[in-house]
Amino acid sequence: MTKEQKIATFDPSQPGLADASVFGLPFTAEESEIIIVPAPWEVTVSYGAGASQGPEAILEASFQVDLLHQEFPDLWKLGMFLDLNDKTEEWSDRSRKYKNLAQPIIETLENGEKIEDNPELIIHLNEINTICAQFKDEVKSRVKYWLEQGKKVVLLGGDHSTPLGYYEALAEKYNDFGLLHLDAHMDLRIAYEGFTYSHASIMYNALKLPQISKIVQVGIRDFCKEEVEVVEAEAGRVKVFTDRDLKAETFEGVTWKQQCETIIAQLPQKVCISFDIDGMYPWYCPNTGTPVPGGFSFEQAAYLFSLLAKSGKEIIGFDLVEVAPGEEGDDWDGNVGARMLFHMCGVLAKNNNMETGKEVKF
């Protein structure tokens, strides 16, 4: 059956096909315009756990997402495919193994002790940094494969360390782009807790790529002195919109639309979105690893992305990370993640002149 035949016979008003790919869509990878690379990885998490289960939680919740998106009603026809394969399971297994090795290192540091005093911990730290570098390279290879097939590729974490290989793949395709980074944290720590590829170091590591000319951070409300020094040293390459400053402006009459326009104006022509789900108010994803009071709403994030899509900037990809499921039966985080993933796919498609249908008006 051809893709056109599948579109003609598939009923988007019914629940998605449970044995199909993400959102219950009937298309193969080759028939899909957007490939979602899952990265079930959380080796260096230092507080709450569960981000490695994010892709699975989002996949399960995606079957309940209504496919008629008000802004992008024909999005489903483009096809979105979750690239589950043997490597995905291997990453998940390795994540569990090396996360167990990382925990004694983290506990030692939290107790005020030095890992240098324990030769075994030093060995394990080096092993973890090596395996995380290998994971990064494997993600890069997988993303490059799909980019070479002419697909739009997005990354679904996992913790926030997972997109680095994704950025490296994009950097080989685009010589100048920016990151629109939504998060509660700056993630500019240098080798946090000794881990070169810590989730708290993703933006510091991203700055090592010369192709990333600007990082614009939105919703930040937790940071340390070291991170502020990184921002200052970059001399304008990192622009920070803290949650406190954004809220103060709104209290004084500045609209979210005006703030979004200011944020977008800071970005270069080509943009990749990096969305840590803890950027939103904690009640949207209460089980995320490092929740912080404050933040923005689901609708605010969706509005910013839609406005970016219409701005004349070119969206080259996005990552969605740090979604963590709750206890058994608690699928709220996956539910929110699946709907944000669907909206972001629509934004990416619309911005790249793919046919997503005419917005539904009432």
C-alpha positions as a Python dict, from the first residue, in 0.01 Angstrom:
ca = {
    (1, 'M'): (0, 0, 0),
    (2, 'T'): (137, 341, -95),
    (3, 'K'): (148, 637, 140),
    (4, 'E'): (-132, 802, -57),
    (5, 'Q'): (-346, 489, -16),
    (6, 'K'): (-274, 484, 357),
    (7, 'I'): (-383, 848, 388),
    (8, 'A'): (-703, 771, 196),
    (9, 'T'): (-797, 472, 414),
    (10, 'F'): (-672, 590, 756),
    (11, 'D'): (-937, 748, 980),
    (12, 'P'): (-773, 1022, 1194),
    (13, 'S'): (-1091, 1056, 1402),
    (14, 'Q'): (-1038, 709, 1547),
    (15, 'P'): (-774, 615, 1805),
    (16, 'G'): (-428, 569, 1659),
    (17, 'L'): (-311, 221, 1566),
    (18, 'A'): (-158, 68, 1879),
    (19, 'D'): (89, -142, 1676),
    (20, 'A'): (201, 155, 1466),
    (21, 'S'): (463, 422, 1525),
    (22, 'V'): (426, 737, 1736),
    (23, 'F'): (76, 894, 1741),
    (24, 'G'): (-58, 568, 1598),
    (25, 'L'): (29, 670, 1244),
    (26, 'P'): (46, 398, 977),
    (27, 'F'): (353, 524, 790),
    (28, 'T'): (697, 368, 761),
    (29, 'A'): (1013, 567, 824),
    (30, 'E'): (1063, 608, 451),
    (31, 'E'): (709, 746, 415),
    (32, 'S'): (748, 990, 705),
    (33, 'E'): (876, 1345, 668),
    (34, 'I'): (984, 1376, 1033),
    (35, 'I'): (1203, 1120, 1207),
    (36, 'I'): (1214, 1125, 1587),
    (37, 'V'): (1532, 975, 1731),
    (38, 'P'): (1470, 851, 2089),
    (39, 'A'): (1759, 880, 2334),
    (40, 'P'): (1675, 683, 2654),
    (41, 'W'): (1977, 801, 2853),
    (42, 'E'): (2025, 948, 3204),
    (43, 'V'): (2365, 835, 3327),
    (44, 'T'): (2464, 1154, 3510),
    (45, 'V'): (2134, 1257, 3670),
    (46, 'S'): (2199, 1402, 4013),
    (47, 'Y'): (1849, 1446, 4157),
    (48, 'G'): (1528, 1289, 4026),
    (49, 'A'): (1543, 993, 3790),
    (50, 'G'): (1326, 861, 3509),
    (51, 'A'): (1420, 1072, 3207),
    (52, 'S'): (1550, 765, 3021),
    (53, 'Q'): (1191, 637, 3023),
    (54, 'G'): (1066, 959, 2863),
    (55, 'P'): (1055, 833, 2502),
    (56, 'E'): (857, 524, 2604),
    (57, 'A'): (613, 729, 2815),
    (58, 'I'): (559, 976, 2532),
    (59, 'L'): (510, 696, 2280),
    (60, 'E'): (245, 529, 2497),
    (61, 'A'): (62, 859, 2554),
    (62, 'S'): (84, 958, 2188),
    (63, 'F'): (-181, 706, 2083),
    (64, 'Q'): (-438, 916, 2270),
    (65, 'V'): (-349, 1243, 2100),
    (66, 'D'): (-624, 1366, 1869),
    (67, 'L'): (-469, 1407, 1526),
    (68, 'L'): (-672, 1714, 1427),
    (69, 'H'): (-441, 1985, 1558),
    (70, 'Q'): (-621, 2319, 1540),
    (71, 'E'): (-317, 2501, 1399),
    (72, 'F'): (-186, 2213, 1185),
    (73, 'P'): (-489, 1998, 1094),
    (74, 'D'): (-313, 1799, 819),
    (75, 'L'): (11, 1747, 1009),
    (76, 'W'): (-52, 1377, 1054),
    (77, 'K'): (-46, 1324, 676),
    (78, 'L'): (323, 1417, 663),
    (79, 'G'): (412, 1123, 882),
    (80, 'M'): (615, 1117, 1203),
    (81, 'F'): (816, 807, 1283),
    (82, 'L'): (985, 708, 1610),
    (83, 'D'): (1317, 547, 1517),
    (84, 'L'): (1313, 252, 1758),
    (85, 'N'): (1585, -2, 1677),
    (86, 'D'): (1842, -231, 1839),
    (87, 'K'): (2060, 68, 1925),
    (88, 'T'): (1776, 224, 2126),
    (89, 'E'): (1755, -81, 2353),
    (90, 'E'): (2133, -90, 2381),
    (91, 'W'): (2141, 274, 2491),
    (92, 'S'): (1877, 205, 2755),
    (93, 'D'): (2072, -92, 2893),
    (94, 'R'): (2398, 104, 2903),
    (95, 'S'): (2225, 396, 3069),
    (96, 'R'): (2109, 175, 3356),
    (97, 'K'): (2452, 16, 3396),
    (98, 'Y'): (2655, 335, 3404),
    (99, 'K'): (2400, 530, 3602),
    (100, 'N'): (2457, 276, 3881),
    (101, 'L'): (2831, 344, 3858),
    (102, 'A'): (2770, 720, 3870),
    (103, 'Q'): (2561, 726, 4185),
    (104, 'P'): (2846, 650, 4432),
    (105, 'I'): (3049, 931, 4271),
    (106, 'I'): (2760, 1174, 4315),
    (107, 'E'): (2696, 1061, 4673),
    (108, 'T'): (3065, 1100, 4761),
    (109, 'L'): (3069, 1458, 4635),
    (110, 'E'): (2740, 1540, 4807),
    (111, 'N'): (2892, 1415, 5134),
    (112, 'G'): (3175, 1665, 5096),
    (113, 'E'): (3433, 1399, 5021),
    (114, 'K'): (3685, 1387, 4736),
    (115, 'I'): (3664, 1118, 4471),
    (116, 'E'): (4041, 1151, 4429),
    (117, 'D'): (4069, 967, 4759),
    (118, 'N'): (3899, 660, 4609),
    (119, 'P'): (4086, 503, 4311),
    (120, 'E'): (3785, 289, 4219),
    (121, 'L'): (3565, 597, 4180),
    (122, 'I'): (3826, 759, 3956),
    (123, 'I'): (3824, 451, 3734),
    (124, 'H'): (3444, 456, 3717),
    (125, 'L'): (3439, 830, 3641),
    (126, 'N'): (3672, 778, 3347),
    (127, 'E'): (3460, 486, 3225),
    (128, 'I'): (3145, 699, 3243),
    (129, 'N'): (3302, 989, 3053),
    (130, 'T'): (3421, 745, 2787),
    (131, 'I'): (3084, 572, 2747),
    (132, 'C'): (2900, 907, 2736),
    (133, 'A'): (3133, 1024, 2458),
    (134, 'Q'): (3059, 701, 2271),
    (135, 'F'): (2684, 754, 2315),
    (136, 'K'): (2718, 1110, 2183),
    (137, 'D'): (2895, 985, 1872),
    (138, 'E'): (2634, 715, 1814),
    (139, 'V'): (2350, 968, 1838),
    (140, 'K'): (2535, 1189, 1591),
    (141, 'S'): (2573, 899, 1349),
    (142, 'R'): (2205, 808, 1370),
    (143, 'V'): (2092, 1167, 1317),
    (144, 'K'): (2330, 1211, 1023),
    (145, 'Y'): (2190, 898, 860),
    (146, 'W'): (1838, 1038, 855),
    (147, 'L'): (1949, 1388, 754),
    (148, 'E'): (2122, 1231, 455),
    (149, 'Q'): (1789, 1066, 363),
    (150, 'G'): (1640, 1414, 335),
    (151, 'K'): (1435, 1385, 655),
    (152, 'K'): (1367, 1645, 919),
    (153, 'V'): (1514, 1496, 1235),
    (154, 'V'): (1434, 1571, 1598),
    (155, 'L'): (1569, 1423, 1918),
    (156, 'L'): (1360, 1294, 2208),
    (157, 'G'): (1540, 1251, 2542),
    (158, 'G'): (1637, 1128, 2788),
    (159, 'D'): (1811, 1378, 3009),
    (160, 'H'): (1945, 1706, 2874),
    (161, 'S'): (2289, 1564, 2795),
    (162, 'T'): (2139, 1367, 2506),
    (163, 'P'): (2120, 1633, 2230),
    (164, 'L'): (2495, 1704, 2204),
    (165, 'G'): (2550, 1448, 1928),
    (166, 'Y'): (2239, 1588, 1759),
    (167, 'Y'): (2390, 1938, 1763),
    (168, 'E'): (2714, 1801, 1622),
    (169, 'A'): (2524, 1642, 1333),
    (170, 'L'): (2341, 1968, 1264),
    (171, 'A'): (2674, 2153, 1281),
    (172, 'E'): (2804, 1942, 994),
    (173, 'K'): (2504, 2044, 784),
    (174, 'Y'): (2468, 2410, 889),
    (175, 'N'): (2764, 2642, 942),
    (176, 'D'): (2574, 2898, 1152),
    (177, 'F'): (2274, 2844, 1377),
    (178, 'G'): (2140, 2935, 1718),
    (179, 'L'): (1975, 2748, 2002),
    (180, 'L'): (1648, 2865, 2150),
    (181, 'H'): (1686, 2707, 2493),
    (182, 'L'): (1380, 2681, 2721),
    (183, 'D'): (1473, 2558, 3066),
    (184, 'A'): (1467, 2623, 3439),
    (185, 'H'): (1848, 2592, 3439),
    (186, 'M'): (2132, 2747, 3240),
    (187, 'D'): (2309, 2409, 3200),
    (188, 'L'): (2639, 2594, 3165),
    (189, 'R'): (2826, 2411, 3442),
    (190, 'I'): (3172, 2287, 3347),
    (191, 'A'): (3196, 1907, 3379),
    (192, 'Y'): (2942, 1906, 3661),
    (193, 'E'): (3035, 1658, 3936),
    (194, 'G'): (3328, 1547, 3721),
    (195, 'F'): (3109, 1427, 3433),
    (196, 'T'): (3222, 1582, 3104),
    (197, 'Y'): (2882, 1513, 2946),
    (198, 'S'): (2658, 1596, 3241),
    (199, 'H'): (2300, 1703, 3181),
    (200, 'A'): (2398, 2023, 3365),
    (201, 'S'): (2676, 2091, 3112),
    (202, 'I'): (2490, 2054, 2781),
    (203, 'M'): (2492, 2423, 2690),
    (204, 'Y'): (2855, 2465, 2796),
    (205, 'N'): (2944, 2174, 2567),
    (206, 'A'): (2728, 2317, 2289),
    (207, 'L'): (2930, 2640, 2306),
    (208, 'K'): (3234, 2440, 2197),
    (209, 'L'): (3075, 2409, 1853),
    (210, 'P'): (3172, 2720, 1655),
    (211, 'Q'): (2869, 2672, 1429),
    (212, 'I'): (2643, 2762, 1723),
    (213, 'S'): (2667, 3138, 1708),
    (214, 'K'): (2406, 3219, 1973),
    (215, 'I'): (2222, 3057, 2260),
    (216, 'V'): (1907, 3233, 2378),
    (217, 'Q'): (1787, 3101, 2713),
    (218, 'V'): (1427, 3149, 2829),
    (219, 'G'): (1266, 3084, 3167),
    (220, 'I'): (1589, 3044, 3363),
    (221, 'R'): (1547, 3048, 3740),
    (222, 'D'): (1833, 2840, 3883),
    (223, 'F'): (2202, 2909, 3815),
    (224, 'C'): (2538, 2932, 3989),
    (225, 'K'): (2832, 3174, 3989),
    (226, 'E'): (3031, 2957, 3748),
    (227, 'E'): (2748, 2971, 3492),
    (228, 'V'): (2717, 3349, 3519),
    (229, 'E'): (3091, 3372, 3454),
    (230, 'V'): (3049, 3159, 3141),
    (231, 'V'): (2776, 3393, 3015),
    (232, 'E'): (2996, 3696, 3081),
    (233, 'A'): (3298, 3536, 2914),
    (234, 'E'): (3098, 3462, 2600),
    (235, 'A'): (3038, 3838, 2560),
    (236, 'G'): (2691, 3828, 2409),
    (237, 'R'): (2695, 3479, 2256),
    (238, 'V'): (2458, 3369, 2536),
    (239, 'K'): (2149, 3582, 2597),
    (240, 'V'): (1954, 3502, 2913),
    (241, 'F'): (1587, 3582, 2980),
    (242, 'T'): (1533, 3481, 3341),
    (243, 'D'): (1189, 3387, 3465),
    (244, 'R'): (1214, 3663, 3726),
    (245, 'D'): (1281, 3933, 3466),
    (246, 'L'): (1011, 3809, 3228),
    (247, 'K'): (752, 3797, 3506),
    (248, 'A'): (848, 4143, 3630),
    (249, 'E'): (788, 4281, 3281),
    (250, 'T'): (446, 4117, 3256),
    (251, 'F'): (351, 4257, 3596),
    (252, 'E'): (432, 4600, 3454),
    (253, 'G'): (225, 4557, 3140),
    (254, 'V'): (454, 4398, 2880),
    (255, 'T'): (269, 4126, 2687),
    (256, 'W'): (395, 3777, 2617),
    (257, 'K'): (375, 3856, 2245),
    (258, 'Q'): (610, 4149, 2291),
    (259, 'Q'): (847, 3936, 2496),
    (260, 'C'): (842, 3659, 2235),
    (261, 'E'): (927, 3910, 1962),
    (262, 'T'): (1221, 4033, 2169),
    (263, 'I'): (1340, 3675, 2226),
    (264, 'I'): (1311, 3584, 1858),
    (265, 'A'): (1496, 3900, 1753),
    (266, 'Q'): (1800, 3775, 1947),
    (267, 'L'): (1825, 3459, 1734),
    (268, 'P'): (2027, 3413, 1414),
    (269, 'Q'): (1855, 3311, 1090),
    (270, 'K'): (1874, 2935, 1151),
    (271, 'V'): (1742, 2803, 1482),
    (272, 'C'): (1728, 2474, 1669),
    (273, 'I'): (1492, 2458, 1969),
    (274, 'S'): (1608, 2285, 2286),
    (275, 'F'): (1317, 2234, 2524),
    (276, 'D'): (1379, 2099, 2872),
    (277, 'I'): (1032, 2023, 3000),
    (278, 'D'): (1120, 2163, 3345),
    (279, 'G'): (1110, 2509, 3189),
    (280, 'M'): (732, 2494, 3234),
    (281, 'Y'): (542, 2524, 3559),
    (282, 'P'): (612, 2207, 3760),
    (283, 'W'): (251, 2092, 3755),
    (284, 'Y'): (283, 2016, 3382),
    (285, 'C'): (555, 1757, 3436),
    (286, 'P'): (582, 1702, 3813),
    (287, 'N'): (807, 1397, 3776),
    (288, 'T'): (1084, 1570, 3581),
    (289, 'G'): (1427, 1532, 3738),
    (290, 'T'): (1500, 1881, 3872),
    (291, 'P'): (1174, 2079, 3905),
    (292, 'V'): (1194, 2445, 4008),
    (293, 'P'): (907, 2675, 4116),
    (294, 'G'): (799, 2926, 3853),
    (295, 'G'): (818, 2887, 3479),
    (296, 'F'): (586, 2931, 3184),
    (297, 'S'): (272, 2754, 3066),
    (298, 'F'): (224, 2497, 2791),
    (299, 'E'): (35, 2760, 2592),
    (300, 'Q'): (313, 3017, 2631),
    (301, 'A'): (572, 2775, 2497),
    (302, 'A'): (348, 2671, 2208),
    (303, 'Y'): (281, 3036, 2123),
    (304, 'L'): (653, 3120, 2122),
    (305, 'F'): (726, 2830, 1887),
    (306, 'S'): (439, 2922, 1654),
    (307, 'L'): (550, 3285, 1646),
    (308, 'L'): (906, 3172, 1568),
    (309, 'A'): (771, 2962, 1280),
    (310, 'K'): (608, 3273, 1130),
    (311, 'S'): (902, 3506, 1197),
    (312, 'G'): (1107, 3440, 885),
    (313, 'K'): (1367, 3246, 1081),
    (314, 'E'): (1442, 2891, 967),
    (315, 'I'): (1383, 2614, 1222),
    (316, 'I'): (1630, 2334, 1150),
    (317, 'G'): (1527, 2098, 1429),
    (318, 'F'): (1444, 2058, 1796),
    (319, 'D'): (1497, 1841, 2098),
    (320, 'L'): (1250, 1769, 2378),
    (321, 'V'): (1408, 1634, 2696),
    (322, 'E'): (1365, 1553, 3066),
    (323, 'V'): (1012, 1410, 3045),
    (324, 'A'): (996, 1144, 3317),
    (325, 'P'): (695, 922, 3390),
    (326, 'G'): (550, 895, 3737),
    (327, 'E'): (465, 580, 3925),
    (328, 'E'): (269, 311, 3748),
    (329, 'G'): (-64, 450, 3632),
    (330, 'D'): (59, 810, 3636),
    (331, 'D'): (88, 898, 3268),
    (332, 'W'): (42, 1276, 3302),
    (333, 'D'): (403, 1366, 3216),
    (334, 'G'): (397, 1147, 2906),
    (335, 'N'): (62, 1300, 2809),
    (336, 'V'): (201, 1654, 2827),
    (337, 'G'): (521, 1549, 2649),
    (338, 'A'): (333, 1380, 2365),
    (339, 'R'): (119, 1686, 2301),
    (340, 'M'): (417, 1920, 2309),
    (341, 'L'): (602, 1689, 2071),
    (342, 'F'): (306, 1695, 1832),
    (343, 'H'): (287, 2075, 1840),
    (344, 'M'): (661, 2113, 1788),
    (345, 'C'): (649, 1878, 1489),
    (346, 'G'): (375, 2100, 1345),
    (347, 'V'): (586, 2411, 1401),
    (348, 'L'): (886, 2248, 1233),
    (349, 'A'): (677, 2132, 936),
    (350, 'K'): (496, 2463, 886),
    (351, 'N'): (817, 2661, 908),
    (352, 'N'): (975, 2438, 643),
    (353, 'N'): (685, 2494, 402),
    (354, 'M'): (535, 2148, 440),
    (355, 'E'): (160, 2127, 391),
    (356, 'T'): (-4, 2120, 733),
    (357, 'G'): (-353, 2236, 633),
    (358, 'K'): (-552, 2548, 706),
    (359, 'E'): (-595, 2643, 1070),
    (360, 'V'): (-936, 2552, 1211),
    (361, 'K'): (-1134, 2864, 1302),
    (362, 'F'): (-1454, 2877, 1507),
}
